[in-house]
Amino acid sequence: MRLNEIRYTNAVPVEGYGPGFFRLGGKVYEGAITVLPSGVGSWGGYDDLDLLIKEAESIDVLFVGTGAEIAHIPAAAREALEAAGIGAEPMTSPAACRTYNVLLSEGRRVGLALLPV
C-alpha cells in the first residue's frame, strides 16, 4: 500500500472535537464555529448566515454539523443559503468534520458550520 502525505493549501483541517469544542490548527475553539476559506470563526447558529453567504463564491458545498444528532436545517436558513448558491448538507458534527477533511484533502472547495457535540 502506498501512503501519501496530505497537504492542505490555505484551509485548515479539523484535528479533533469533543464536548463543546473543536481543535483546528493546534488551537481549541469553544462553541459553534465556521471553517471557511477565509478562516475559522465563531458562529451564532442558523440565524447567523452573513459570513456563510459572503463566502458563497469560494465554496461549492457547506457541511452543517448539527451536533451529536442529525437534524434538519431550518427552512429559512436553507432557503437563504440556496438563494446564495450554497449547497448545504446537514449531518452530525463528527460526520461533517470527517467528510470535510476528506474533501479538503482532495482540493475541493468546502466549508463547515458546526454546532458542538
Backbone as a printed PyTorch tensor [residue, N CA C, xyz], in Angstrom:
tensor([[[  0.8440,  -1.1670,   0.0000],
         [  0.0000,   0.0000,   0.0000],
         [  0.8970,   1.2400,   0.0000]],

        [[  0.5420,   2.1840,  -0.8500],
         [  1.2960,   3.4240,  -0.9360],
         [  0.6210,   4.4870,  -0.0840]],

        [[  1.3850,   5.1780,   0.7430],
         [  0.8590,   6.2500,   1.5850],
         [  1.3530,   7.5850,   1.0500]],

        [[  0.4530,   8.5220,   0.9570],
         [  0.8030,   9.8640,   0.5100],
         [  0.4950,  10.8410,   1.6250]],

        [[  1.3970,  11.7710,   1.8500],
         [  1.1540,  12.8080,   2.8360],
         [  0.1290,  13.7850,   2.2740]],

        [[ -0.8340,  14.1500,   3.0980],
         [ -1.8570,  15.1030,   2.6720],
         [ -1.3470,  16.5020,   2.9470]],

        [[ -1.4400,  17.3490,   1.9440],
         [ -1.0560,  18.7500,   2.1080],
         [ -2.2940,  19.6110,   1.8930]],

        [[ -2.6070,  20.4050,   2.8850],
         [ -3.7320,  21.3240,   2.7830],
         [ -3.1960,  22.6710,   2.3390]],

        [[ -3.9080,  23.3200,   1.4380],
         [ -3.4550,  24.6150,   0.9450],
         [ -3.6810,  25.6660,   2.0240]],

        [[ -4.5880,  26.5800,   1.8440],
         [ -4.8520,  27.6270,   2.8270],
         [ -5.8500,  27.1970,   3.8880]],

        [[ -6.5970,  26.1600,   3.6220],
         [ -7.6400,  25.7320,   4.5480],
         [ -7.0410,  24.9190,   5.6930]],

        [[ -7.7940,  24.8530,   6.7710],
         [ -7.3400,  24.1660,   7.9770],
         [ -8.2130,  22.9380,   8.2130]],

        [[ -7.6080,  21.7480,   8.3600],
         [ -8.4000,  20.5530,   8.6540],
         [ -8.8160,  20.5150,  10.1270]],

        [[ -9.8660,  19.7700,  10.4050],
         [-10.3070,  19.5590,  11.7850],
         [ -9.4410,  18.4520,  12.3690]],

        [[ -8.7710,  18.7480,  13.4770],
         [ -7.8920,  17.7750,  14.1190],
         [ -8.5980,  16.9710,  15.1990]],

        [[ -9.6350,  17.5470,  15.7820],
         [-10.3520,  16.8450,  16.8430],
         [-11.5640,  17.6260,  17.3030]],

        [[-12.3790,  16.9720,  18.1100],
         [-13.5730,  17.6010,  18.6670],
         [-13.9580,  16.8450,  19.9240]],

        [[-14.7590,  17.4800,  20.7380],
         [-15.2370,  16.8660,  21.9740],
         [-16.3960,  17.6660,  22.5030]],

        [[-16.8240,  17.3940,  23.7180],
         [-17.9800,  18.1060,  24.2740],
         [-17.7490,  19.6210,  24.3180]],

        [[-18.3800,  20.3310,  23.4170],
         [-18.3360,  21.7900,  23.4130],
         [-17.1450,  22.4290,  22.7330]],

        [[-16.2620,  21.6620,  22.0800],
         [-15.0910,  22.2740,  21.4550],
         [-14.7020,  21.5590,  20.1640]],

        [[-13.8890,  22.2780,  19.3640],
         [-13.2790,  21.7430,  18.1470],
         [-11.8150,  22.1600,  18.1670]],

        [[-10.9150,  21.3210,  17.6130],
         [ -9.4950,  21.6540,  17.5400],
         [ -9.0820,  21.7040,  16.0710]],

        [[ -8.5450,  22.8570,  15.6710],
         [ -8.0850,  23.0750,  14.3030],
         [ -6.7620,  23.8130,  14.3560]],

        [[ -5.7980,  23.3680,  13.5820],
         [ -4.5070,  24.0520,  13.5190],
         [ -3.8430,  24.2020,  14.8710]],

        [[ -4.0570,  23.2440,  15.7560],
         [ -3.4500,  23.2980,  17.0800],
         [ -4.1550,  24.2080,  18.0680]],

        [[ -5.2270,  24.8740,  17.6470],
         [ -5.9930,  25.7570,  18.5380],
         [ -7.3270,  25.1190,  18.8760]],

        [[ -7.8030,  25.3830,  20.0780],
         [ -9.1020,  24.8880,  20.5260],
         [-10.1110,  26.0320,  20.4170]],

        [[-11.2470,  25.7200,  19.7960],
         [-12.3340,  26.6960,  19.6430],
         [-13.5410,  26.1770,  20.4070]],

        [[-14.0620,  26.9880,  21.2950],
         [-15.2250,  26.6170,  22.1000],
         [-16.5020,  27.0070,  21.3670]],

        [[-17.5280,  26.1870,  21.4910],
         [-18.8390,  26.5000,  20.9460],
         [-18.9410,  26.2840,  19.4480]],

        [[-19.9720,  26.8750,  18.8570],
         [-20.2450,  26.7350,  17.4330],
         [-19.2380,  27.5480,  16.6220]],

        [[-18.7770,  26.9720,  15.4950],
         [-17.7700,  27.6430,  14.6650],
         [-18.0740,  27.4780,  13.1810]],

        [[-17.4460,  28.3380,  12.3960],
         [-17.4120,  28.1690,  10.9450],
         [-15.9640,  27.9280,  10.5470]],

        [[-15.7830,  27.0970,   9.5250],
         [-14.4580,  26.8310,   8.9690],
         [-14.5890,  27.0810,   7.4750]],

        [[-14.0390,  28.2020,   7.0380],
         [-14.2120,  28.6640,   5.6660],
         [-12.8590,  29.0250,   5.0770]],

        [[-12.7820,  29.2110,   3.7730],
         [-11.5040,  29.6160,   3.1840],
         [-10.9260,  30.8880,   3.8120]],

        [[-11.7750,  31.7620,   4.3280],
         [-11.2950,  32.9950,   4.9590],
         [-10.7760,  32.7660,   6.3680]],

        [[-11.0420,  31.5950,   6.9510],
         [-10.5500,  31.3070,   8.2930],
         [-11.5890,  30.6430,   9.1810]],

        [[-11.2090,  30.4710,  10.4210],
         [-12.0640,  29.8470,  11.4310],
         [-12.6180,  30.9470,  12.3190]],

        [[-13.9090,  30.8740,  12.6200],
         [-14.5150,  31.8780,  13.4890],
         [-15.7040,  31.3220,  14.2360]],

        [[-16.1910,  32.0910,  15.1820],
         [-17.3720,  31.6650,  15.9350],
         [-18.6040,  31.7940,  15.0530]],

        [[-19.6150,  31.0260,  15.3930],
         [-20.8490,  31.0190,  14.6070],
         [-22.0270,  31.1520,  15.5580]],

        [[-22.9670,  32.0120,  15.2080],
         [-24.1380,  32.2570,  16.0370],
         [-25.3060,  31.3420,  15.7360]],

        [[-25.0960,  30.2900,  14.9660],
         [-26.1660,  29.3430,  14.6530],
         [-26.9040,  29.7180,  13.3800]],

        [[-28.0710,  29.1290,  13.2260],
         [-28.8220,  29.2560,  11.9690],
         [-29.2870,  30.6740,  11.6510]],

        [[-29.2900,  31.5620,  12.6470],
         [-29.6670,  32.9580,  12.3930],
         [-28.4700,  33.8100,  11.9720]],

        [[-27.2830,  33.2310,  11.9940],
         [-26.0450,  33.9440,  11.6950],
         [-25.4700,  33.4270,  10.3730]],

        [[-26.0360,  33.8860,   9.2640],
         [-25.6540,  33.3610,   7.9470],
         [-24.8410,  34.3360,   7.0980]],

        [[-24.6380,  35.5620,   7.5840],
         [-23.9790,  36.5920,   6.7700],
         [-22.6120,  36.1640,   6.2640]],

        [[-21.7560,  35.6640,   7.1470],
         [-20.4130,  35.2540,   6.7330],
         [-20.4730,  34.0880,   5.7590]],

        [[-21.3770,  33.1440,   6.0010],
         [-21.5160,  31.9970,   5.0990],
         [-21.9170,  32.4560,   3.7030]],

        [[-22.8730,  33.3650,   3.6370],
         [-23.3410,  33.8770,   2.3470],
         [-22.2430,  34.6890,   1.6580]],

        [[-21.4640,  35.4200,   2.4320],
         [-20.3580,  36.2050,   1.8740],
         [-19.3110,  35.2900,   1.2180]],

        [[-19.1800,  34.0680,   1.7160],
         [-18.1990,  33.1050,   1.1900],
         [-18.7580,  32.2500,   0.0470]],

        [[-19.9640,  32.5520,  -0.4240],
         [-20.6240,  31.7150,  -1.4360],
         [-19.7730,  31.4990,  -2.6800]],

        [[-19.0120,  32.4760,  -3.0760],
         [-18.1830,  32.3620,  -4.2900],
         [-16.9920,  31.4240,  -4.1010]],

        [[-16.5840,  31.1820,  -2.8500],
         [-15.3650,  30.4180,  -2.6130],
         [-15.6050,  28.9690,  -2.1700]],

        [[-16.8770,  28.5760,  -2.0020],
         [-17.1580,  27.1860,  -1.6290],
         [-18.2350,  26.6040,  -2.5360]],

        [[-18.1390,  25.2980,  -2.7470],
         [-19.1410,  24.6030,  -3.5470],
         [-20.1860,  23.9240,  -2.6740]],

        [[-19.7690,  23.5100,  -1.4850],
         [-20.6950,  22.8440,  -0.5730],
         [-20.3390,  23.2230,   0.8580]],

        [[-21.3670,  23.3520,   1.6640],
         [-21.2170,  23.6630,   3.0830],
         [-21.7530,  22.4850,   3.8780]],

        [[-20.8990,  21.8950,   4.7080],
         [-21.3480,  20.8320,   5.5930],
         [-21.7810,  21.4740,   6.8970]],

        [[-23.0110,  21.1960,   7.2880],
         [-23.5650,  21.7690,   8.5090],
         [-23.6090,  20.6700,   9.5580]],

        [[-22.7520,  20.7940,  10.5550],
         [-22.7320,  19.8480,  11.6590],
         [-23.7940,  20.2360,  12.6700]],

        [[-24.7680,  19.3590,  12.8510],
         [-25.9330,  19.6760,  13.6890],
         [-25.7640,  19.2220,  15.1360]],

        [[-24.5510,  18.9210,  15.5600],
         [-24.3030,  18.4650,  16.9220],
         [-24.1860,  16.9580,  16.9640]],

        [[-24.5720,  16.3790,  18.0790],
         [-24.4430,  14.9270,  18.2680],
         [-25.4860,  14.1400,  17.4770]],

        [[-26.6060,  14.7650,  17.1800],
         [-27.7030,  14.1010,  16.4610],
         [-27.9590,  14.8190,  15.1420]],

        [[-28.3730,  14.0550,  14.1490],
         [-28.7240,  14.6460,  12.8580],
         [-30.0230,  15.4320,  13.0100]],

        [[-30.0910,  16.5760,  12.3580],
         [-31.2890,  17.4120,  12.4030],
         [-31.4060,  18.1530,  11.0750]],

        [[-32.6060,  18.5950,  10.7710],
         [-32.8220,  19.3890,   9.5610],
         [-32.3260,  20.8090,   9.7780]],

        [[-31.8600,  21.4090,   8.7100],
         [-31.5590,  22.8350,   8.7360],
         [-32.9020,  23.5540,   8.6520]],

        [[-33.1540,  24.5440,   9.5170],
         [-34.4240,  25.2660,   9.4290],
         [-34.6700,  25.7920,   8.0110]],

        [[-35.9240,  25.7570,   7.6050],
         [-36.2930,  26.1200,   6.2350],
         [-35.7850,  27.5010,   5.8340]],

        [[-35.9180,  28.4890,   6.7100],
         [-35.4820,  29.8460,   6.3700],
         [-33.9780,  29.8920,   6.1160]],

        [[-33.2020,  29.1750,   6.9150],
         [-31.7500,  29.1500,   6.7380],
         [-31.3830,  28.4250,   5.4480]],

        [[-32.0250,  27.3000,   5.2010],
         [-31.7420,  26.5420,   3.9720],
         [-32.0680,  27.3840,   2.7420]],

        [[-33.2040,  28.0720,   2.7490],
         [-33.5990,  28.9030,   1.6140],
         [-32.6110,  30.0460,   1.3850]],

        [[-32.1320,  30.6650,   2.4590],
         [-31.1710,  31.7670,   2.3320],
         [-29.8530,  31.2670,   1.7440]],

        [[-29.3920,  30.1080,   2.1990],
         [-28.1500,  29.5420,   1.6730],
         [-28.3010,  29.1500,   0.2040]],

        [[-29.4200,  28.5200,  -0.1320],
         [-29.6590,  28.1240,  -1.5180],
         [-29.7690,  29.3320,  -2.4340]],

        [[-30.4020,  30.4100,  -1.9510],
         [-30.5180,  31.6340,  -2.7470],
         [-29.1420,  32.2290,  -3.0400]],

        [[-28.1810,  31.9960,  -2.1350],
         [-26.8200,  32.4900,  -2.3260],
         [-25.9840,  31.5260,  -3.1730]],

        [[-26.5730,  30.3960,  -3.5490],
         [-25.8620,  29.4190,  -4.3730],
         [-25.0470,  28.4230,  -3.5790]],

        [[-25.3360,  28.2800,  -2.2940],
         [-24.5980,  27.3550,  -1.4350],
         [-25.4270,  26.1060,  -1.2030]],

        [[-24.8610,  24.9660,  -1.5510],
         [-25.4930,  23.6930,  -1.2400],
         [-25.1130,  23.3180,   0.1840]],

        [[-26.0970,  23.1710,   1.0570],
         [-25.8510,  22.8550,   2.4690],
         [-26.2490,  21.4170,   2.7520]],

        [[-25.3310,  20.6580,   3.3380],
         [-25.5670,  19.2590,   3.6630],
         [-25.5330,  19.0690,   5.1700]],

        [[-26.6910,  18.8040,   5.7940],
         [-26.6820,  18.5820,   7.2440],
         [-26.2420,  17.1620,   7.5870]],

        [[-25.4910,  17.0410,   8.6690],
         [-25.0730,  15.7450,   9.2050],
         [-24.6020,  15.9790,  10.6370]],

        [[-24.3680,  14.9240,  11.3670],
         [-23.8430,  15.1170,  12.7140],
         [-22.5070,  15.8500,  12.6150]],

        [[-22.1340,  16.5440,  13.6680],
         [-20.8740,  17.2900,  13.6300],
         [-19.6590,  16.3820,  13.4310]],

        [[-19.5780,  15.2120,  14.0980],
         [-18.4350,  14.3340,  13.8120],
         [-18.3570,  13.9060,  12.3440]],

        [[-19.4930,  13.5640,  11.7460],
         [-19.5140,  13.1660,  10.3380],
         [-19.1470,  14.3400,   9.4390]],

        [[-19.6060,  15.5370,   9.7750],
         [-19.2790,  16.7260,   8.9820],
         [-17.7760,  16.9920,   9.0220]],

        [[-17.1500,  16.8260,  10.1830],
         [-15.7040,  17.0380,  10.2980],
         [-14.9390,  16.0380,   9.4350]],

        [[-15.3200,  14.7800,   9.5050],
         [-14.6200,  13.7520,   8.7190],
         [-14.8000,  13.9860,   7.2240]],

        [[-16.0270,  14.2670,   6.8080],
         [-16.3070,  14.4880,   5.3850],
         [-15.5600,  15.7130,   4.8730]],

        [[-15.5690,  16.7750,   5.6500],
         [-14.8450,  17.9930,   5.3040],
         [-13.3610,  17.6930,   5.0960]],

        [[-12.7480,  16.9730,   6.0320],
         [-11.3200,  16.6700,   5.9240],
         [-10.9960,  15.8680,   4.6740]],

        [[-11.8300,  14.8990,   4.3490],
         [-11.5860,  14.0770,   3.1520],
         [-11.6610,  14.9370,   1.8940]],

        [[-12.7190,  15.7160,   1.7640],
         [-12.8690,  16.5370,   0.5570],
         [-11.8300,  17.6470,   0.4960]],

        [[-11.4650,  18.1830,   1.6380],
         [-10.4210,  19.2020,   1.6880],
         [ -9.0970,  18.6260,   1.1960]],

        [[ -8.7980,  17.3980,   1.5840],
         [ -7.5470,  16.7510,   1.1510],
         [ -7.5310,  16.4940,  -0.3540]],

        [[ -8.7110,  16.4430,  -0.9660],
         [ -8.8220,  16.2650,  -2.4120],
         [ -8.7800,  17.5990,  -3.1550]],

        [[ -8.6360,  18.6850,  -2.4070],
         [ -8.5750,  20.0040,  -3.0370],
         [ -9.9300,  20.5980,  -3.3530]],

        [[-10.9930,  20.0620,  -2.7740],
         [-12.3400,  20.5640,  -3.0490],
         [-12.5990,  21.8640,  -2.2980]],

        [[-13.5400,  22.6310,  -2.8010],
         [-13.9110,  23.9210,  -2.1940],
         [-15.0660,  23.7030,  -1.2210]],

        [[-14.7370,  23.4530,   0.0380],
         [-15.7300,  23.0950,   1.0390],
         [-15.6580,  24.0350,   2.2320]],

        [[-16.7640,  24.0890,   2.9710],
         [-16.8390,  24.8720,   4.1870],
         [-17.5890,  24.1040,   5.2490]],

        [[-17.4460,  24.5500,   6.4830],
         [-18.1130,  23.9130,   7.6290],
         [-18.8190,  24.9550,   8.4720]],

        [[-19.9720,  24.5870,   8.9710],
         [-20.6570,  25.3370,  10.0190],
         [-21.0190,  24.2730,  11.0570]],

        [[-20.4260,  24.3810,  12.2440],
         [-20.5310,  23.3080,  13.2270],
         [-21.1530,  23.7420,  14.5360]],

        [[-22.1350,  22.9670,  14.9700],
         [-22.6490,  23.0800,  16.3300],
         [-21.9130,  22.0370,  17.1490]],

        [[-21.5430,  22.3650,  18.3890],
         [-20.7620,  21.4020,  19.1730],
         [-21.5730,  20.1570,  19.5750]],

        [[-20.8280,  19.0830,  19.8470],
         [-21.4600,  17.8400,  20.3230],
         [-21.6130,  17.9190,  21.8200]]])
